[in-house]
Amino acid sequence: MKVRFGWCIVGLAVAATGLQGLMLARAELPAADATRFAAVAQSIERVGVRETWRSEPDPVGFSLWAVVVRRALLAAGLIRASDWAAPLQLASALPMAALPAMVFLLLTRMVGRSGALAGAAFFTVATEVARLGVAGTCDSLLLLFQVLALWACGEYLAGGSRRWLVGAGVACGAAMLVKGTSALLPAAICVSLGWEAILRVRQGGVQRSWGALLAAGFLVAGCLAVLVPVVAASGAATPQAAWQRVCGARVEEPALPLNAPAEARPLPPPAWQDHWRLENGEWMTFGKKDPQESIRFSGWLPAGWELFRELMQGLLPWGLVLAAWGICSMRGKPWRPIDRLAIAVSGVWCVAAWWYATGTGYLSTRHVLPVVVLGCGWCGLGMLRAGRLAWRVWRRSGLGGGTDRGWLWAAGVANVRRLWTASVAAAVLAAALPRTLAPFHAYRAAHRQAGLWLAAAAGNDAVLDTHAWTALYSGRSTWRFDQAERALVEPGTAWLVVEERELTGSGRRARTLRALAETGELAARFVSGTGRRQTRVAVYRWNPVQLARRGWRHAR
């Protein structure tokens, strides 16, 4: 490996580490899904990995990694025992520190070293990608395994041995232990290998295609080498059960609250499955959102538009334009195997994301992250083209007309073209930094303040929190609002945490929350953010025993 190549990797790793450290220091809260991973991690600490995987609807790979990070932080005395936000965020930030270097290795095969350096640098600062490190969710670890798989596959297609495909399969299997939907990645790689087999048939007959088909077998073998022992240890006795265990297609067992005691066990269903009505006879609604209100879309065209919007959000508008320019600059050149891999993975992933968005009415940038990674490569190529265009415009302007007339040449700069390319790349990266460096979830810091207030309050009563963010700081047993039916039959539940805007709606969920808040008294209020993004979090002290007096509970 050349020295300059190594310095590119080191520079990207140092820059990513510094950026993630700064973002961690400024972040106020992890993402909302972090509470779900905290619950799984706590289950691992309470009953072990095997029993947790049998009862959880999703793979436990990231939560297990978060437990390892948490124990290291506790052993070093860097966090309090009640702090779950820091371990989750650090567990997601560490893969982000390593990802830019791996992206650079992948993109080098796609667009060359200069384009790969520009693309990896853009990947480092792109807002939605960089924020994965402070989200406290599995997406950064998942993306690391996916990039490792694509890089290993790219090395094979560049002339490497089939051992690279075994490594790609191992990375795919590890990704599936983090999130079951990663099964799409080996399928997309197999599409690329099938493409290679078809081309070889056209070039030299059927016999030349066997190598490409055999390569798919090595990929699958690598996947199975990871999945079979792990799935077998989890208790899956049949292939169907194993597939369901990987993809998460299982019935979720009754859950415990966050920060539940070590000896706690789920309530049996008859203890909490009752009907709950308001005083006017209307059914109470316990859920994350009001069933009467929906922001989801429907139809193929809205789903396609949402897919475009998420790609634009991941690559940023100017990055998407540069990526399109980079793709156009490849027109007329023969496609290499790595190009066909990028096209196959991007095409399969976009079609799958479009189908998913059409069926669910929802799509997020994290659903198209592999496409964003490959798009960063084309974006880097577009930055090189933009730099060359700027250089040509500068020369034709008369300022750099020749080696003996231009003022910049006279200053002794030997390579103006590279300087212009670096300037354009620096401008593209600098445009993304202000939003990337803005404190994550700053307008929702009131939830963190409420959690710290509950941690300092007397007693160890449980909390019912509509967002459950306070559980990451308070150390108290905390029920999510979709577990309210269970929380309301627990005599130890004495706190209600709610955003005040949730009390002002006209839907059935808002009426349910107002009725619950009226059973207690306001104990504290916390405010963060300004203007339309201001968040007011109210903490109520109440006693569920009062629910029986109001006659809300009706046995089934």
SULFENFEN-V100023 format. One record per residue. RES is the residue in one letter. SS is DSSP state (alpha for helix, beta for strand, coil for the rest). OMEGA is omega in whole degrees, -180 to 180 (NA if undefined). Layout:
RES:SS:OMEGA  RES:SS:OMEGA
This chain:
M:coil:-179  K:coil:-177  V:alpha:-178  R:alpha:178  F:alpha:178  G:alpha:179  W:alpha:176  C:alpha:-179  I:alpha:-180  V:alpha:-180  G:alpha:179  L:alpha:180  A:alpha:180  V:alpha:-180  A:alpha:-180  A:alpha:179  T:alpha:179  G:alpha:180  L:alpha:-180  Q:alpha:177  G:alpha:178  L:alpha:180  M:alpha:177  L:alpha:-179  A:alpha:-176  R:alpha:-177  A:coil:179  E:coil:-177  L:coil:168  P:coil:178  A:coil:-178  A:coil:-179  D:coil:180  A:alpha:180  T:alpha:178  R:alpha:179  F:alpha:176  A:alpha:179  A:alpha:179  V:alpha:179  A:alpha:178  Q:alpha:176  S:alpha:177  I:alpha:179  E:alpha:-175  R:alpha:-173  V:alpha:179  G:coil:-176  V:alpha:-174  R:alpha:-180  E:alpha:179  T:alpha:-178  W:alpha:179  R:alpha:-175  S:alpha:-177  E:coil:-178  P:coil:-178  D:coil:174  P:coil:-171  V:coil:-175  G:alpha:-178  F:alpha:-179  S:alpha:176  L:alpha:176  W:alpha:178  A:alpha:177  V:alpha:178  V:alpha:179  V:alpha:-179  R:alpha:-179  R:alpha:177  A:alpha:179  L:alpha:178  L:alpha:179  A:alpha:179  A:coil:180  G:coil:-176  L:coil:-179  I:coil:173  R:coil:-180  A:coil:-179  S:coil:-176  D:coil:175  W:coil:-178  A:alpha:-177  A:alpha:178  P:alpha:-179  L:alpha:-179  Q:alpha:177  L:alpha:179  A:alpha:177  S:alpha:-179  A:alpha:-178  L:alpha:175  P:alpha:179  M:alpha:177  A:alpha:-179  A:alpha:-172  L:alpha:-177  P:alpha:178  A:alpha:178  M:alpha:176  V:alpha:178  F:alpha:179  L:alpha:178  L:alpha:-174  L:alpha:177  T:alpha:177  R:alpha:-176  M:alpha:-168  V:alpha:-179  G:alpha:-173  R:alpha:-178  S:alpha:178  G:alpha:179  A:alpha:179  L:alpha:178  A:alpha:-179  G:alpha:179  A:alpha:177  A:alpha:177  F:alpha:176  F:alpha:-177  T:alpha:-172  V:alpha:180  A:coil:-167  T:alpha:-175  E:alpha:178  V:alpha:-178  A:alpha:-178  R:coil:175  L:alpha:-178  G:alpha:179  V:alpha:-177  A:alpha:-178  G:coil:-180  T:coil:-172  C:coil:-168  D:alpha:-179  S:alpha:177  L:alpha:177  L:alpha:-179  L:alpha:178  L:alpha:179  F:alpha:179  Q:alpha:178  V:alpha:176  L:alpha:179  A:alpha:-180  L:alpha:178  W:alpha:180  A:alpha:177  C:alpha:177  G:alpha:178  E:alpha:177  Y:alpha:-178  L:alpha:178  A:coil:177  G:coil:-179  G:coil:-180  S:coil:-179  R:coil:175  R:alpha:176  W:alpha:180  L:alpha:174  V:alpha:177  G:alpha:177  A:alpha:178  G:alpha:177  V:alpha:178  A:alpha:177  C:alpha:178  G:alpha:177  A:alpha:178  A:alpha:179  M:alpha:174  L:alpha:175  V:alpha:180  K:coil:-173  G:alpha:-179  T:alpha:177  S:alpha:174  A:alpha:178  L:alpha:-176  L:alpha:176  P:alpha:176  A:alpha:179  A:alpha:178  I:alpha:178  C:alpha:174  V:alpha:178  S:alpha:179  L:alpha:175  G:alpha:175  W:alpha:179  E:alpha:180  A:alpha:180  I:alpha:179  L:alpha:179  R:alpha:175  V:alpha:-179  R:alpha:-176  Q:alpha:-173  G:alpha:178  G:coil:-174  V:alpha:-174  Q:alpha:-179  R:alpha:-178  S:alpha:-176  W:alpha:180  G:alpha:179  A:alpha:179  L:alpha:177  L:alpha:179  A:alpha:177  A:alpha:177  G:alpha:177  F:alpha:178  L:alpha:-180  V:alpha:179  A:alpha:177  G:alpha:177  C:alpha:-176  L:alpha:179  A:alpha:178  V:alpha:-170  L:alpha:-173  V:alpha:180  P:alpha:-177  V:alpha:-179  V:alpha:178  A:alpha:179  A:alpha:-180  S:coil:174  G:coil:179  A:coil:-174  A:coil:-178  T:coil:177  P:alpha:179  Q:alpha:178  A:alpha:178  A:alpha:179  W:alpha:177  Q:alpha:180  R:alpha:-180  V:alpha:-175  C:alpha:176  G:coil:-179  A:coil:-179  R:coil:178  V:coil:-179  E:coil:178  E:coil:175  P:coil:-173  A:coil:173  L:coil:174  P:coil:171  L:beta:-179  N:coil:179  A:coil:177  P:coil:-177  A:coil:-177  E:coil:-176  A:coil:177  R:coil:-178  P:coil:176  L:coil:174  P:coil:-176  P:alpha:-179  P:alpha:-177  A:alpha:-175  W:coil:-177  Q:coil:177  D:coil:173  H:beta:178  W:beta:-179  R:beta:171  L:coil:-176  E:coil:179  N:coil:179  G:coil:-179  E:coil:179  W:beta:171  M:coil:179  T:coil:177  F:coil:-179  G:coil:-180  K:coil:-178  K:coil:178  D:coil:-179  P:coil:180  Q:coil:-179  E:coil:-178  S:coil:176  I:coil:-180  R:coil:-179  F:coil:179  S:coil:178  G:coil:-178  W:alpha:-177  L:alpha:175  P:alpha:178  A:alpha:177  G:alpha:178  W:alpha:179  E:alpha:176  L:alpha:178  F:alpha:-179  R:alpha:-180  E:alpha:175  L:alpha:178  M:alpha:178  Q:alpha:179  G:alpha:-178  L:alpha:-173  L:coil:-174  P:alpha:-179  W:alpha:176  G:alpha:178  L:alpha:177  V:alpha:179  L:alpha:177  A:alpha:177  A:alpha:177  W:alpha:178  G:alpha:178  I:alpha:180  C:alpha:-180  S:alpha:178  M:coil:-178  R:coil:-180  G:coil:179  K:coil:178  P:coil:180  W:coil:176  R:coil:178  P:alpha:179  I:alpha:176  D:alpha:179  R:alpha:175  L:alpha:-179  A:alpha:-179  I:alpha:-179  A:alpha:-179  V:alpha:180  S:alpha:-179  G:alpha:-180  V:alpha:-177  W:alpha:-180  C:alpha:178  V:alpha:179  A:alpha:179  A:alpha:178  W:alpha:179  W:alpha:179  Y:alpha:-179  A:alpha:179  T:alpha:-178  G:alpha:-175  T:alpha:-176  G:coil:-176  Y:coil:176  L:coil:-180  S:coil:179  T:alpha:-179  R:alpha:178  H:alpha:-176  V:alpha:-175  L:alpha:177  P:alpha:177  V:alpha:178  V:alpha:179  V:alpha:179  L:alpha:177  G:alpha:177  C:alpha:176  G:alpha:177  W:alpha:176  C:alpha:176  G:alpha:176  L:alpha:177  G:alpha:177  M:alpha:177  L:alpha:179  R:alpha:179  A:alpha:177  G:alpha:178  R:alpha:178  L:alpha:178  A:alpha:179  W:alpha:180  R:alpha:179  V:alpha:-180  W:alpha:180  R:alpha:-178  R:alpha:179  S:coil:180  G:coil:-179  L:coil:-179  G:coil:-173  G:coil:-178  G:coil:-176  T:coil:-178  D:coil:-178  R:coil:-176  G:coil:-179  W:alpha:180  L:alpha:175  W:alpha:-180  A:alpha:179  A:coil:175  G:coil:178  V:coil:-172  A:coil:-173  N:coil:-178  V:alpha:-178  R:alpha:178  R:alpha:179  L:alpha:178  W:alpha:178  T:alpha:178  A:alpha:180  S:alpha:179  V:alpha:179  A:alpha:179  A:alpha:179  A:alpha:179  V:alpha:-180  L:alpha:-178  A:alpha:-180  A:alpha:-179  A:alpha:-171  L:alpha:-176  P:alpha:-180  R:alpha:179  T:alpha:-177  L:alpha:177  A:coil:-179  P:coil:-178  F:coil:180  H:coil:-179  A:alpha:-177  Y:alpha:179  R:alpha:180  A:alpha:180  A:alpha:178  H:alpha:178  R:alpha:178  Q:alpha:179  A:alpha:179  G:alpha:178  L:alpha:178  W:alpha:178  L:alpha:178  A:alpha:-179  A:alpha:-178  A:coil:-178  A:coil:177  G:coil:179  N:coil:-180  D:coil:-178  A:beta:-175  V:beta:168  L:beta:-173  D:beta:-178  T:coil:178  H:coil:178  A:coil:179  W:coil:-177  T:coil:-179  A:alpha:-179  L:alpha:-177  Y:alpha:-169  S:alpha:-174  G:coil:-180  R:coil:172  S:coil:-173  T:beta:177  W:beta:170  R:beta:-175  F:alpha:176  D:alpha:173  Q:alpha:-172  A:alpha:180  E:alpha:178  R:alpha:-178  A:alpha:-174  L:coil:177  V:coil:178  E:coil:-178  P:coil:-178  G:coil:179  T:beta:-173  A:beta:-178  W:beta:174  L:beta:179  V:beta:-174  V:beta:171  E:beta:-174  E:alpha:178  R:alpha:178  E:alpha:-180  L:alpha:-172  T:coil:-178  G:coil:-180  S:coil:-178  G:coil:-178  R:alpha:178  R:alpha:178  A:alpha:178  R:alpha:176  T:alpha:180  L:alpha:179  R:alpha:179  A:alpha:179  L:alpha:-180  A:alpha:-179  E:alpha:179  T:coil:-180  G:coil:-180  E:beta:-178  L:beta:-179  A:beta:-178  A:beta:177  R:beta:-179  F:beta:-175  V:beta:175  S:beta:-179  G:coil:-179  T:coil:174  G:alpha:-177  R:alpha:-178  R:alpha:178  Q:coil:180  T:beta:176  R:beta:-179  V:beta:-180  A:beta:177  V:beta:-179  Y:beta:173  R:beta:-177  W:coil:-177  N:coil:-179  P:coil:178  V:alpha:180  Q:alpha:180  L:alpha:-180  A:alpha:-180  R:alpha:-180  R:alpha:176  G:coil:-178  W:coil:-173  R:beta:179  H:beta:-180  A:coil:180  R:coil:NA
